[in-house]
Amino acid sequence: MEVVDQHDHVARTAEVIATKWTPQLLQQLGHGPAGFCDLERAIPGISPRTLSARLRTLEVAGIVQRENVQRSGSLPYELTAMGEALLPIIVAMRSFGEEWQCAKPVQAAA
């Protein structure tokens, strides 16, 4: 009998969504396909370099893809089926933050 480490599944999921800006990016793409500049405007504070790196990482992971239909000279990003499957987690994170008033950044204990 194979023993499955349940913590391994949690850790692997966290590796995907627990990087800075990734939840906001997934939430934004949950509204539909968006171009790079649209995403940059929709996520205040993210640098173009970071946005590019996050999108590239999510593409390699199979969570985001470039939309095949070309519009106005750019190929918008969209969620894949795997990316869509992550949306309930993002919604739960938002609901938790709203319910528990998680407005302030958490400081690590020294």
C-alpha positions in Angstrom: 0.0 0.0 0.0 1.4 3.4 -1.0 1.3 6.1 1.6 0.3 9.5 0.1 1.7 12.5 2.0 -1.2 14.9 2.1 1.1 17.7 3.1 3.0 17.2 -0.2 -0.2 18.2 -2.1 -0.7 21.3 0.0 2.9 22.3 -0.4 2.8 21.8 -4.2 -0.3 23.9 -4.4 1.2 26.6 -2.2 4.2 26.7 -4.5 1.9 27.7 -7.3 -0.2 30.3 -5.7 1.8 31.6 -2.7 4.2 33.8 -4.5 3.7 37.6 -4.3 1.1 38.9 -6.7 0.1 35.5 -8.0 -3.3 35.4 -6.2 -4.2 38.9 -7.5 -3.1 37.9 -11.0 -5.2 34.7 -10.9 -8.2 36.7 -9.6 -7.9 39.2 -12.4 -7.6 36.5 -15.1 -10.7 34.9 -13.5 -12.7 37.8 -15.0 -11.6 36.8 -18.5 -8.7 37.1 -20.9 -6.5 40.2 -20.4 -3.5 41.7 -22.1 -0.2 42.5 -20.3 -1.0 46.3 -20.0 -4.5 45.5 -18.8 -3.1 43.3 -16.0 -0.5 45.9 -15.1 -3.2 48.5 -14.7 -5.5 46.2 -12.8 -2.9 45.2 -10.2 -1.5 48.4 -8.7 2.1 48.1 -7.4 3.2 45.2 -9.6 6.3 46.0 -11.7 6.4 45.1 -15.4 9.3 42.8 -14.7 7.5 40.9 -11.9 4.3 40.7 -13.9 6.3 39.2 -16.8 8.0 36.7 -14.5 4.8 35.6 -12.9 3.0 35.2 -16.2 5.9 33.1 -17.6 6.0 30.9 -14.5 2.2 30.4 -14.7 2.5 29.6 -18.4 5.2 26.9 -17.8 3.0 25.4 -15.0 0.1 25.2 -17.4 -2.1 27.6 -15.5 -2.1 30.4 -17.9 -1.9 30.5 -21.7 -1.8 33.1 -24.4 -5.1 33.3 -26.1 -5.0 32.1 -29.7 -7.1 34.9 -31.2 -5.0 38.0 -31.9 -6.7 41.3 -30.9 -5.2 44.7 -31.5 -1.7 43.4 -31.9 -1.3 41.5 -28.7 -2.2 38.0 -27.5 -4.2 38.2 -24.2 -3.5 35.9 -21.3 -6.2 33.5 -20.1 -6.6 30.8 -17.5 -6.4 27.2 -18.6 -8.7 24.5 -17.1 -6.0 24.1 -14.3 -6.1 27.9 -13.7 -9.9 27.9 -13.5 -9.7 25.1 -11.0 -7.6 27.4 -8.7 -10.3 30.1 -8.7 -12.3 28.7 -5.8 -9.1 28.8 -3.6 -8.6 32.5 -4.6 -12.3 33.3 -3.8 -11.9 31.5 -0.5 -8.8 33.6 0.3 -10.7 36.8 -0.6 -13.7 35.8 1.6 -11.4 35.0 4.5 -9.7 38.4 4.2 -13.1 40.2 4.0 -14.6 38.2 7.0 -11.6 38.5 9.2 -10.6 42.0 8.1 -7.1 41.1 7.0 -6.4 44.6 5.8 -2.9 44.9 7.4 0.1 43.0 6.2 1.2 40.3 8.6 4.6 40.8 10.1 6.7 37.7 10.9 7.5 37.1 14.5 11.1 37.9 15.4 
